[in-house]
Amino acid sequence: MNQGLNRLFYRETVRGSGISDGKVVRRSGGVGVYAHIRVAVRPLNRGQGTVFAWNAGLSFPSRFVSAVAQGVEDAMNAGELAGLQITDVHTSIEDGSYHDTDSTAKSFREAVEMATREALRQAQPIILEAWSLVTISVPEDLVVAIQNSVRLHGGEINASPLEVLPPPVLATVPASLVHGLIAELLEISEGRASISTVIDGFRPRVDPPDTIEQWVAKR
């Protein structure tokens, strides 16, 4: 059993689009509470982060804008699959309605978080995994052993620059496995390997999560 995905190396995003209405209508201590908002989400290209757009005009007073933005942020930080931060998603406030006396910033924050999370569920959320670019310089007689170790750690061998002699081993490896790879490479090379790594973006993770407890390390 996976003991938990380290939040440093994983994110969530969406593959499709979704739109949902969030509505809060109740009475609390004899006082009415009301808020209604419509939220749409769609995917962005990898590495674009998150975009917040307002297309609701004056469907409700501008004094609630800050609360609405915070509600979207709350939903993005909570995630939908495994409690991971959501990225590469465009979120748009499309419409809404309010009551002169029953609407509050708190009710709008609650309504927009509800709507955003439902829109994200509709939009086919997936897990993203960080990958690292690893550069390994070793004596030529160790290259094959080094490449085999990279593959055993789920990595891929990339083409090396021809102008560098001897050419280094270039690989992309899941970022969560890099430290283990480095330790093994040092053992194989008896400390003669020179290794550098850098995060090289996120890719969809093949294995989907089951529950937050199984897949996400609490940080």
Secondary structure as a PSIPRED ss2 file (coil, helix, strand):
# PSIPRED VFORMAT (PSIPRED V4.0)

   1 M C   1.000  0.000  0.000
   2 N C   1.000  0.000  0.000
   3 Q C   1.000  0.000  0.000
   4 G C   1.000  0.000  0.000
   5 L E   0.000  0.000  1.000
   6 N C   1.000  0.000  0.000
   7 R H   0.000  1.000  0.000
   8 L H   0.000  1.000  0.000
   9 F H   0.000  1.000  0.000
  10 Y E   0.000  0.000  1.000
  11 R E   0.000  0.000  1.000
  12 E E   0.000  0.000  1.000
  13 T E   0.000  0.000  1.000
  14 V E   0.000  0.000  1.000
  15 R C   1.000  0.000  0.000
  16 G C   1.000  0.000  0.000
  17 S C   1.000  0.000  0.000
  18 G E   0.000  0.000  1.000
  19 I E   0.000  0.000  1.000
  20 S E   0.000  0.000  1.000
  21 D E   0.000  0.000  1.000
  22 G E   0.000  0.000  1.000
  23 K E   0.000  0.000  1.000
  24 V E   0.000  0.000  1.000
  25 V E   0.000  0.000  1.000
  26 R E   0.000  0.000  1.000
  27 R E   0.000  0.000  1.000
  28 S E   0.000  0.000  1.000
  29 G C   1.000  0.000  0.000
  30 G C   1.000  0.000  0.000
  31 V E   0.000  0.000  1.000
  32 G E   0.000  0.000  1.000
  33 V E   0.000  0.000  1.000
  34 Y E   0.000  0.000  1.000
  35 A E   0.000  0.000  1.000
  36 H E   0.000  0.000  1.000
  37 I E   0.000  0.000  1.000
  38 R E   0.000  0.000  1.000
  39 V E   0.000  0.000  1.000
  40 A E   0.000  0.000  1.000
  41 V E   0.000  0.000  1.000
  42 R E   0.000  0.000  1.000
  43 P E   0.000  0.000  1.000
  44 L C   1.000  0.000  0.000
  45 N C   1.000  0.000  0.000
  46 R C   1.000  0.000  0.000
  47 G C   1.000  0.000  0.000
  48 Q C   1.000  0.000  0.000
  49 G C   1.000  0.000  0.000
  50 T E   0.000  0.000  1.000
  51 V E   0.000  0.000  1.000
  52 F E   0.000  0.000  1.000
  53 A E   0.000  0.000  1.000
  54 W E   0.000  0.000  1.000
  55 N C   1.000  0.000  0.000
  56 A C   1.000  0.000  0.000
  57 G C   1.000  0.000  0.000
  58 L C   1.000  0.000  0.000
  59 S C   1.000  0.000  0.000
  60 F C   1.000  0.000  0.000
  61 P C   1.000  0.000  0.000
  62 S H   0.000  1.000  0.000
  63 R H   0.000  1.000  0.000
  64 F H   0.000  1.000  0.000
  65 V H   0.000  1.000  0.000
  66 S H   0.000  1.000  0.000
  67 A H   0.000  1.000  0.000
  68 V H   0.000  1.000  0.000
  69 A H   0.000  1.000  0.000
  70 Q H   0.000  1.000  0.000
  71 G H   0.000  1.000  0.000
  72 V H   0.000  1.000  0.000
  73 E H   0.000  1.000  0.000
  74 D H   0.000  1.000  0.000
  75 A H   0.000  1.000  0.000
  76 M H   0.000  1.000  0.000
  77 N H   0.000  1.000  0.000
  78 A H   0.000  1.000  0.000
  79 G C   1.000  0.000  0.000
  80 E C   1.000  0.000  0.000
  81 L C   1.000  0.000  0.000
  82 A C   1.000  0.000  0.000
  83 G C   1.000  0.000  0.000
  84 L C   1.000  0.000  0.000
  85 Q C   1.000  0.000  0.000
  86 I E   0.000  0.000  1.000
  87 T C   1.000  0.000  0.000
  88 D C   1.000  0.000  0.000
  89 V E   0.000  0.000  1.000
  90 H E   0.000  0.000  1.000
  91 T E   0.000  0.000  1.000
  92 S E   0.000  0.000  1.000
  93 I E   0.000  0.000  1.000
  94 E E   0.000  0.000  1.000
  95 D E   0.000  0.000  1.000
  96 G E   0.000  0.000  1.000
  97 S E   0.000  0.000  1.000
  98 Y C   1.000  0.000  0.000
  99 H C   1.000  0.000  0.000
 100 D C   1.000  0.000  0.000
 101 T C   1.000  0.000  0.000
 102 D C   1.000  0.000  0.000
 103 S C   1.000  0.000  0.000
 104 T C   1.000  0.000  0.000
 105 A H   0.000  1.000  0.000
 106 K H   0.000  1.000  0.000
 107 S H   0.000  1.000  0.000
 108 F H   0.000  1.000  0.000
 109 R H   0.000  1.000  0.000
 110 E H   0.000  1.000  0.000
 111 A H   0.000  1.000  0.000
 112 V H   0.000  1.000  0.000
 113 E H   0.000  1.000  0.000
 114 M H   0.000  1.000  0.000
 115 A H   0.000  1.000  0.000
 116 T H   0.000  1.000  0.000
 117 R H   0.000  1.000  0.000
 118 E H   0.000  1.000  0.000
 119 A H   0.000  1.000  0.000
 120 L H   0.000  1.000  0.000
 121 R H   0.000  1.000  0.000
 122 Q H   0.000  1.000  0.000
 123 A C   1.000  0.000  0.000
 124 Q C   1.000  0.000  0.000
 125 P E   0.000  0.000  1.000
 126 I E   0.000  0.000  1.000
 127 I E   0.000  0.000  1.000
 128 L E   0.000  0.000  1.000
 129 E E   0.000  0.000  1.000
 130 A E   0.000  0.000  1.000
 131 W E   0.000  0.000  1.000
 132 S E   0.000  0.000  1.000
 133 L E   0.000  0.000  1.000
 134 V E   0.000  0.000  1.000
 135 T E   0.000  0.000  1.000
 136 I E   0.000  0.000  1.000
 137 S E   0.000  0.000  1.000
 138 V C   1.000  0.000  0.000
 139 P C   1.000  0.000  0.000
 140 E H   0.000  1.000  0.000
 141 D H   0.000  1.000  0.000
 142 L H   0.000  1.000  0.000
 143 V H   0.000  1.000  0.000
 144 V H   0.000  1.000  0.000
 145 A H   0.000  1.000  0.000
 146 I H   0.000  1.000  0.000
 147 Q H   0.000  1.000  0.000
 148 N H   0.000  1.000  0.000
 149 S H   0.000  1.000  0.000
 150 V H   0.000  1.000  0.000
 151 R H   0.000  1.000  0.000
 152 L H   0.000  1.000  0.000
 153 H C   1.000  0.000  0.000
 154 G C   1.000  0.000  0.000
 155 G C   1.000  0.000  0.000
 156 E E   0.000  0.000  1.000
 157 I E   0.000  0.000  1.000
 158 N E   0.000  0.000  1.000
 159 A C   1.000  0.000  0.000
 160 S C   1.000  0.000  0.000
 161 P C   1.000  0.000  0.000
 162 L C   1.000  0.000  0.000
 163 E C   1.000  0.000  0.000
 164 V C   1.000  0.000  0.000
 165 L C   1.000  0.000  0.000
 166 P C   1.000  0.000  0.000
 167 P C   1.000  0.000  0.000
 168 P C   1.000  0.000  0.000
 169 V E   0.000  0.000  1.000
 170 L E   0.000  0.000  1.000
 171 A E   0.000  0.000  1.000
 172 T E   0.000  0.000  1.000
 173 V E   0.000  0.000  1.000
 174 P E   0.000  0.000  1.000
 175 A H   0.000  1.000  0.000
 176 S H   0.000  1.000  0.000
 177 L H   0.000  1.000  0.000
 178 V H   0.000  1.000  0.000
 179 H H   0.000  1.000  0.000
 180 G H   0.000  1.000  0.000
 181 L H   0.000  1.000  0.000
 182 I H   0.000  1.000  0.000
 183 A H   0.000  1.000  0.000
 184 E H   0.000  1.000  0.000
 185 L H   0.000  1.000  0.000
 186 L H   0.000  1.000  0.000
 187 E H   0.000  1.000  0.000
 188 I H   0.000  1.000  0.000
 189 S H   0.000  1.000  0.000
 190 E C   1.000  0.000  0.000
 191 G C   1.000  0.000  0.000
 192 R C   1.000  0.000  0.000
 193 A C   1.000  0.000  0.000
 194 S E   0.000  0.000  1.000
 195 I E   0.000  0.000  1.000
 196 S E   0.000  0.000  1.000
 197 T E   0.000  0.000  1.000
 198 V E   0.000  0.000  1.000
 199 I E   0.000  0.000  1.000
 200 D E   0.000  0.000  1.000
 201 G E   0.000  0.000  1.000
 202 F E   0.000  0.000  1.000
 203 R E   0.000  0.000  1.000
 204 P E   0.000  0.000  1.000
 205 R C   1.000  0.000  0.000
 206 V C   1.000  0.000  0.000
 207 D C   1.000  0.000  0.000
 208 P C   1.000  0.000  0.000
 209 P C   1.000  0.000  0.000
 210 D C   1.000  0.000  0.000
 211 T C   1.000  0.000  0.000
 212 I H   0.000  1.000  0.000
 213 E H   0.000  1.000  0.000
 214 Q H   0.000  1.000  0.000
 215 W H   0.000  1.000  0.000
 216 V E   0.000  0.000  1.000
 217 A C   1.000  0.000  0.000
 218 K C   1.000  0.000  0.000
 219 R C   1.000  0.000  0.000
